Amino acid sequence: MLKFIGDWLTNKICETAMDELTWVEISRSALENNIREFRRIIGPKTLLCPCIKANAYGHGLIETARIFLSAGADWLSVNALFEARMLRRSGITAPLYVLGYILPEGLREALELDCRLVVFDKDQVRDIARAAKAAGRPARVHIKVETGSNRMGVRLDGLVEFARFIQKQKLVEIEGLATHFANIEDTTDHSFAELQLRRFIEASGLLKSAGISVSIRHCANSAATILFPQTHFEMVRLGIAGYGMWPSNETYVSFVKERKNNFHLIPAFTWKTRIAQLKTVPAGEFVGYGCSYKTSHKTRLAIIPAGYYDGYDRGISGGYVLIRGRRAAIRGRICMDMLMAEVTDIAGVKAEDEVVLMGRSGEECISAELFAQWAATINYEVTTRVNDRIPRILV
Ligand SMILES: *Cc1c(COP(=O)(O)O)cnc(C)c1O
């Protein structure tokens, strides 16, 4: 009997026998460890706001939220209204910050769910004021300031006027000031991040000189939180590192170069399935679509019931899965719901044996970073892409 984080769309958490072809195991102790590590480095006063958008980076929205909060997180941030709705329906009462855009039609519900909203546009502020009136409750907003990423945000030269405009609206209250780094994890040269930080500090100064008070300033993502304590301000928006993954190799290298404190992240994500069929194929035969692989010897193949529908990237080449703690090379193309791997040299393999698609098995480990390398992408995309339909099981 295993505990399912469950069908996240219906937010059903059930105890059920294991009958899924593929599942993801989430380590509770790893998530707890990571949150505690961040609490240690940001100190007791800075608010810790993990980002649980994208189904908690693929880890399961609701249970991850609960674990993060019980391990010491103060706030949670999501991208969209539907995520906030699911969290509230699950009884989560922690402050929620919505990072992304909400359509005007959704604003009233967002306020009724007691969400903090990010603002960057006067029309949007007018819509929020209207929604606040309709909901009969104040809206707490965070001004997103443009410091260099040219995503959402108001430019510095219009910031004070924008803030004054917000102050004129009834039931709209400026609570926060935010920005987001564009080039912090992609490089070990942090000059652009430093420029953005200077602009953010300038923005904060402009509001202060204008007599506009902001109680929560926040700009730090994982890389900034780890590398630059001066970015912590009153809150940090911790994303990928809360799940135990480093934002990038560059961030890791910068960290090791600049700091020597022991700071330990533990990945929480293991993706598993089972062998559906074993077969022996003579030399000189093809495997899979497009006849892209040809056996050069008598080959023992495991047919594995996971494919690109599940989020196993079809572009992967040179990858392997782990069976009995050994590497089994993928042969032929990844199919929609299946893939094939060679187990010729792995003794004792049987049908229904467990297969690790991502994570640890014995001495071997397919990290999200290694998987990302095979798929020519980044660790962020790898775990978020594992289909939400696949159960997340807390271990
Ligand atoms: C996703 C996100 C974060 C977290 O980023 P990580 O690199 O995963 O730590 C922080 N801020 C905003 C605005 C985000 O969208």
The ligand as a Tripos MOL2 file, in Angstrom:
@<TRIPOS>MOLECULE
LIG
   15    15     1     0     0
SMALL
NO_CHARGES

@<TRIPOS>ATOM
      1 C1          9.8040   30.4710  -11.3260 C.3       1 LIG1
      2 C2         10.1520   31.7640  -10.7340 C.ar      1 LIG1
      3 C3         11.0670   31.8450   -9.6890 C.ar      1 LIG1
      4 C4         11.8880   30.6670   -9.2040 C.3       1 LIG1
      5 O1         12.9820   30.4840  -10.0610 O.3       1 LIG1
      6 P1         14.0860   29.3380   -9.7850 P.3       1 LIG1
      7 O2         15.1660   29.6350  -10.7510 O.co2     1 LIG1
      8 O3         13.4040   28.0500  -10.0670 O.co2     1 LIG1
      9 O4         14.4910   29.4720   -8.3690 O.co2     1 LIG1
     10 C5         11.2450   33.0820   -9.0900 C.ar      1 LIG1
     11 N1         10.5810   34.1740   -9.5310 N.ar      1 LIG1
     12 C6          9.7190   34.1320  -10.5660 C.ar      1 LIG1
     13 C7          9.0490   35.3690  -11.0210 C.3       1 LIG1
     14 C8          9.4860   32.9310  -11.2110 C.ar      1 LIG1
     15 O5          8.6540   32.8940  -12.2490 O.3       1 LIG1
@<TRIPOS>BOND
     1     1     2 1
     2     2     3 ar
     3     2    14 ar
     4     3     4 1
     5     3    10 ar
     6     4     5 1
     7     5     6 1
     8     6     7 2
     9     6     8 1
    10     6     9 1
    11    10    11 ar
    12    11    12 ar
    13    12    13 1
    14    12    14 ar
    15    14    15 1
@<TRIPOS>SUBSTRUCTURE
     1 LIG1         1 GROUP 0 **** ****
